[in-house]
Amino acid sequence: MKAIWNDTVIAQSDDTVLVEGNHYFPRSAVNPAFLQFSNHKTMCAWKGQASYYSLLVNGDMNVDAAWYYPEPKPEAQSIRDHIAFWKGVKVTP
């Protein structure tokens, strides 16, 4: 799978975890050069508290376009150290 935004591959892996229709990429498969810290957080009843990254690619910012669970609940341990994308990021085979 590839995560692409602004004509740039942000992440690529053959080992994503599919949860609720979202592909979670191993952190090691995501190019950290495109990730920008975000203070944004949300809560999921069964996965726990999500933290976010914004993407900065070719001078364009996609705010809070990636999320991850630093301390997922027991039911969501399969996505520990994984990152998912939205907000126009295309995830394709």
Residue pairs with C-beta under 8 A, 6 or more apart in sequence:
1 11
1 12
1 13
1 14
1 16
1 23
1 25
1 91
1 92
1 93
2 9
2 11
2 12
2 90
2 91
2 92
2 93
3 9
3 10
3 11
3 12
3 23
3 25
3 30
3 85
3 89
3 90
3 91
4 10
4 89
4 90
4 91
4 92
5 55
5 57
5 62
5 65
5 85
5 88
5 89
5 90
6 55
6 57
6 58
6 60
6 62
7 58
8 34
8 57
8 58
9 31
10 30
10 31
10 34
10 55
10 57
10 66
10 85
10 89
11 25
11 29
11 30
11 31
11 83
11 85
12 25
12 29
13 25
13 26
13 29
15 26
15 29
16 23
16 24
16 25
16 26
16 82
17 23
17 24
17 78
17 79
17 82
18 24
19 47
19 76
19 78
19 79
19 84
22 84
22 85
22 86
22 91
23 84
23 91
24 68
24 79
24 82
24 83
24 84
25 82
25 83
25 84
25 85
26 81
26 82
27 68
27 81
27 82
27 83
30 66
30 83
34 55
34 56
34 57
35 53
35 54
35 55
35 56
35 66
36 53
36 54
36 55
36 56
36 61
37 53
37 54
38 51
38 52
38 53
38 54
38 63
38 64
40 51
40 52
40 64
41 49
41 50
41 51
41 52
42 49
42 50
42 52
42 67
43 49
43 50
44 50
44 69
44 76
46 73
46 75
46 76
47 69
47 72
47 73
47 75
47 76
47 79
48 69
48 71
48 72
48 73
48 76
49 69
49 70
49 71
50 67
50 68
50 69
51 67
51 68
51 69
51 70
52 64
52 65
52 66
52 67
52 68
53 64
53 65
53 66
53 67
53 68
53 83
54 61
54 62
54 63
54 64
54 65
54 66
55 61
55 62
55 65
55 66
55 89
56 62
62 87
62 88
62 89
63 87
64 87
65 85
65 86
65 87
65 88
65 89
66 83
66 84
66 85
66 89
67 83
67 84
67 85
67 86
68 79
68 81
68 82
68 83
68 84
69 76
69 79
69 80
69 82
72 79
72 80
85 91
